Amino acid sequence: MISVEDAKNIILESISKLKSENVD
């Protein structure tokens, strides 16, 4: 199972990726 911390890291990474894509 994925721990809560891992889930948070995955979500934060996906959000940062979406933001960087939107900037372009």
Secondary structure by P-SEA (a helix, b strand, c coil): cccaaaaaaaaaaaaaaaaaaaac
